[in-house]
Amino acid sequence: MKTLRFLLEYHCCPVWVLDEQGGLIGNGLPADMVSDKNLVNLINQIQEEYDNLFENTSTYFGYHGFENEFEKQLFFTKVNSAIDLLKQKVGNTYQIQVDVDMSDY
């Protein structure tokens, strides 16, 4: 069974599609899920907000993190909502693998 891996990486969609052996098929929602505008919007928001946690200039790249604990909690509420929506959408089509731990941020 293919896997949808939820993983936060700078400038990447948080959804990774893996084949049965764990090899990367692609980064982004599978074609059969892009019609769900709520899911697409939520995934895009998460990606944009995550990218904004970093500074990337021609001379510097670094992680700045969240402004405060409240902002962090709001972000991870969105992450959990996206994961729940993915689980609802996939049914028996994909396994879901979540590689996000709040304590890492």
trRosetta pair geometry for C-beta under 8 A, 3 or more apart (Angstrom, degrees):
i j d omega theta_ij theta_ji phi_ij phi_ji
1 20 6.4 108 41 -109 22 87
1 92 8.0 -95 -130 170 135 68
1 93 7.9 148 -160 152 101 27
1 94 6.7 151 162 -135 99 31
1 95 5.4 102 109 -25 120 98
2 17 6.5 0 173 -172 122 87
2 18 6.4 161 -166 83 71 55
2 19 6.0 -48 -112 -128 85 33
2 20 6.4 -64 -75 -60 52 63
2 25 7.2 -11 -144 -11 122 147
2 93 7.4 -21 56 150 105 71
2 94 5.1 -51 92 -114 87 84
2 95 7.4 -170 99 22 38 78
3 17 7.6 152 83 -158 52 43
3 18 4.2 -12 62 61 100 109
3 22 7.2 7 28 -106 138 57
3 94 6.1 121 -128 -172 19 92
3 95 4.6 -31 -108 67 79 97
3 96 7.4 154 -160 -93 74 14
3 97 5.3 22 180 -6 123 115
4 15 5.8 -23 -169 -159 102 98
4 16 7.2 141 -163 70 49 48
4 17 6.2 -22 -104 -100 66 62
4 18 7.7 -173 -80 20 19 82
4 30 7.5 -94 -90 -18 113 110
4 86 6.0 -147 111 -177 148 129
4 90 6.4 -135 7 -85 136 145
4 94 4.6 57 -14 147 97 147
4 95 7.3 -174 26 84 66 46
4 96 5.5 -21 68 -110 96 64
4 97 7.1 177 87 27 44 73
5 15 7.4 136 72 -159 50 45
5 16 4.2 -25 64 64 103 104
5 17 7.8 -161 20 -71 81 15
5 18 5.7 56 -18 -16 114 120
5 97 4.4 -22 -108 72 74 109
5 98 7.9 173 -159 -81 54 22
5 99 6.2 10 -176 3 99 115
6 14 5.6 22 -158 151 72 99
6 15 6.2 -22 -99 -97 65 61
6 16 7.8 -169 -74 20 19 81
6 79 7.7 127 164 -170 131 92
6 82 7.3 145 -132 110 135 110
6 83 5.7 -57 -36 -96 173 96
6 86 7.0 -171 -65 22 122 166
6 96 7.1 13 -11 -171 107 91
6 97 7.0 -175 20 90 68 54
6 98 4.8 -9 57 -117 113 66
6 99 6.6 174 83 31 59 67
6 100 6.1 -55 121 -13 99 116
7 14 6.4 -178 66 -161 35 65
7 16 5.8 -5 31 -2 111 125
7 99 4.4 3 -95 67 93 116
7 100 6.8 -174 -116 -56 38 82
8 14 5.5 -13 -88 -114 59 103
8 46 7.7 -110 -103 157 102 105
8 50 5.2 -149 -157 -140 114 150
8 79 7.9 -46 -59 -115 120 129
8 100 5.7 77 -8 -106 105 107
9 12 4.1 8 81 41 105 129
9 14 7.7 158 21 -104 69 54
10 50 7.3 -146 -98 132 50 99
10 51 6.1 104 -148 -113 68 71
10 54 5.6 12 -116 -4 125 161
10 56 7.7 132 -179 -59 136 137
11 51 6.0 83 -68 -110 55 118
12 16 7.9 14 155 -73 125 97
12 27 5.4 -75 -164 -171 101 145
12 47 7.4 -131 93 -134 34 110
13 16 7.7 155 89 -64 89 57
13 27 5.1 146 44 157 101 87
13 28 4.4 93 32 -90 164 58
13 29 7.2 -116 172 -21 147 65
13 43 6.4 21 -159 165 96 117
13 47 5.8 -45 -116 -87 46 139
14 43 6.3 -147 43 -151 101 85
14 46 5.5 -38 -7 113 144 128
14 47 6.0 -144 -20 -75 90 82
14 50 7.2 122 -68 -4 112 157
14 79 7.7 -126 -179 -127 165 90
14 82 7.3 59 84 124 138 154
14 100 7.9 10 -161 -64 121 133
15 27 7.3 132 87 -168 58 54
15 28 6.2 36 77 -172 100 13
15 29 5.4 51 77 -74 153 58
15 43 6.3 -34 -12 -137 116 134
15 86 7.2 177 -108 -105 122 137
16 24 6.5 -61 -176 -126 108 93
16 26 7.7 -174 -155 98 54 39
16 27 5.5 -25 -108 -110 71 68
17 24 7.5 90 78 -162 58 57
17 25 4.3 -59 109 65 101 112
17 26 4.9 11 46 55 114 76
17 27 7.5 -151 16 -77 79 21
17 28 7.5 -35 -10 63 108 54
17 30 5.7 107 -93 -69 140 91
17 94 7.9 -83 -132 -122 83 139
18 22 5.4 -13 178 -147 131 36
18 23 6.4 143 -158 69 77 31
18 24 6.1 -47 -105 -97 70 40
18 25 6.3 174 -113 2 14 91
18 97 7.7 -2 23 24 137 135
19 22 7.1 -45 67 25 67 16
19 23 4.8 -6 36 58 111 89
19 24 7.9 -14 -1 52 86 7
19 25 5.4 119 -49 -55 82 103
24 27 7.5 -6 -167 -50 117 78
29 33 4.4 -115 176 86 114 116
29 34 5.4 146 96 -72 124 75
29 39 7.0 111 -109 128 150 116
29 40 6.7 -92 9 -96 156 77
29 43 6.4 -173 -46 8 115 175
30 33 5.2 79 63 10 77 106
30 34 7.8 -136 96 -26 39 86
30 94 7.6 -179 -12 -51 145 143
31 34 6.1 -44 -149 8 37 115
32 35 7.7 -43 -178 11 37 105
32 93 7.7 -100 81 177 147 166
33 36 5.7 -41 -174 22 67 114
33 39 6.3 -74 170 101 102 150
33 40 7.9 157 133 -62 82 85
33 86 7.9 17 -145 -122 152 71
33 89 5.6 70 -119 159 109 148
34 40 6.0 65 -149 -82 60 125
36 39 4.0 35 110 21 117 116
36 40 6.3 153 89 -17 64 87
36 85 7.4 166 146 170 145 119
36 89 6.4 -88 -24 -103 162 135
37 40 5.5 -54 -140 41 34 113
37 41 6.0 35 160 -20 68 107
38 41 6.0 -56 -146 38 26 109
38 42 6.3 23 156 -17 62 110
38 85 6.9 -147 111 -133 105 149
39 42 5.8 -58 -145 38 29 110
39 43 6.2 29 157 -18 65 108
39 82 7.0 108 -147 -139 72 75
39 85 4.9 -174 -99 139 98 138
39 86 7.2 121 -143 -70 125 63
39 89 6.6 15 -78 -47 159 149
40 43 5.9 -56 -147 38 27 110
40 44 6.3 27 155 -18 63 109
41 44 5.7 -56 -147 38 30 112
41 45 6.3 33 154 -21 65 105
42 45 5.7 -51 -147 34 31 113
42 46 6.5 32 154 -19 64 105
42 78 6.2 -172 -163 -169 93 94
42 81 6.3 -115 -156 105 146 110
42 82 4.8 -176 131 -87 121 95
42 85 6.8 110 56 23 153 155
43 46 5.8 -54 -150 35 31 112
43 47 6.4 30 153 -19 64 106
43 82 5.9 121 -77 -140 67 132
44 47 5.7 -54 -147 37 31 111
44 48 6.2 28 157 -16 66 108
45 48 5.9 -58 -146 39 29 108
45 49 6.1 23 159 -14 66 111
45 78 6.3 -104 104 -168 119 148
46 49 6.0 -58 -142 41 26 107
46 50 6.1 27 158 -20 64 110
46 75 7.5 111 -129 -165 74 81
46 78 5.5 -175 -81 126 94 119
46 79 6.0 112 -128 -86 131 69
46 82 6.0 -42 -32 -31 149 157
47 50 5.9 -58 -146 37 26 110
47 51 6.3 26 157 -18 63 108
48 51 5.8 -55 -148 36 29 111
48 52 6.4 29 154 -21 63 108
49 52 5.6 -55 -150 34 32 114
49 53 7.3 45 149 -32 60 94
49 75 5.7 -167 134 -120 140 106
49 78 7.5 85 35 64 153 155
50 53 5.8 -44 -166 11 39 116
50 75 7.7 123 -72 -164 70 128
51 54 6.3 -67 -171 36 45 105
53 63 6.2 6 136 -154 95 78
53 64 6.0 -157 180 58 54 78
53 65 5.9 32 -164 -100 104 14
53 66 6.8 -29 -117 -61 110 56
53 105 7.8 -45 -161 -148 158 116
54 61 6.9 2 178 -168 113 76
54 62 6.7 172 -154 91 74 33
54 63 5.5 -42 -100 -100 79 53
54 64 6.6 166 -106 8 22 84
55 60 6.1 -2 114 113 111 108
55 61 7.0 -173 92 -138 64 33
55 62 5.4 1 51 56 97 80
55 64 6.0 74 -21 -35 97 117
56 60 7.7 -153 -131 98 24 61
56 61 5.0 23 -115 -114 71 86
57 60 5.0 27 47 47 103 81
57 61 7.5 -159 34 -66 54 56
65 105 6.5 151 -133 -178 90 78
66 69 7.4 104 107 -86 134 22
66 71 4.5 176 -170 92 108 110
66 72 4.1 -150 18 -64 174 87
66 75 6.8 -132 -98 3 125 140
66 105 6.8 69 -14 152 109 110
67 71 5.0 74 45 5 89 155
68 71 5.3 101 55 8 68 100
68 72 7.2 -127 104 -3 40 92
69 72 5.4 -54 -150 37 37 116
69 73 6.3 38 152 -21 68 104
70 73 5.7 -54 -150 35 31 111
70 74 6.5 33 152 -19 64 104
71 74 5.7 -52 -148 35 32 113
71 75 6.4 35 153 -21 64 105
72 75 5.8 -55 -151 34 30 113
72 76 6.4 17 157 -8 65 109
72 102 7.3 102 163 -159 110 101
72 105 6.4 169 -139 113 115 117
73 76 6.0 -61 -144 44 30 103
73 77 6.3 40 153 -27 65 103
74 77 5.6 -50 -150 28 31 115
74 78 6.9 31 151 -16 61 101
75 78 5.8 -58 -162 34 34 110
75 79 6.5 35 144 -20 67 104
76 79 4.9 -41 -142 33 46 119
76 80 6.3 47 156 -19 68 99
76 100 8.0 174 -127 143 92 124
76 102 5.3 16 -107 -98 156 113
77 80 5.9 -53 -148 38 30 109
77 81 6.4 33 150 -20 62 106
78 81 5.6 -54 -147 36 32 113
78 82 6.3 34 154 -20 66 104
79 82 5.8 -56 -152 35 29 111
79 83 6.5 28 152 -17 64 106
79 100 6.0 -129 178 127 142 161
80 83 5.6 -52 -146 36 34 112
80 84 6.3 37 154 -20 65 105
81 84 5.7 -54 -149 37 31 112
81 85 6.4 32 153 -18 65 105
82 85 5.7 -53 -148 37 32 111
82 86 6.4 36 152 -21 64 104
83 86 5.6 -50 -149 34 32 114
83 87 6.5 35 152 -20 64 104
83 96 7.0 113 -162 178 86 138
83 98 5.9 24 -128 -98 138 127
84 87 5.7 -54 -151 35 31 113
84 88 6.5 32 152 -18 64 105
85 88 5.6 -55 -150 36 34 112
85 89 6.2 30 154 -19 67 109
86 89 5.8 -60 -146 38 30 110
86 90 6.1 21 164 -21 68 112
86 96 5.9 125 118 -113 117 127
87 90 6.4 -56 -137 32 24 105
87 96 5.6 -53 -88 -26 81 161
90 93 5.0 -128 -172 56 71 95
90 94 4.3 -80 -155 47 131 95
90 96 6.5 166 35 -56 156 100
100 104 7.8 -126 -166 38 50 127
101 104 4.7 89 79 -13 92 106
102 105 6.2 -72 -164 39 46 102
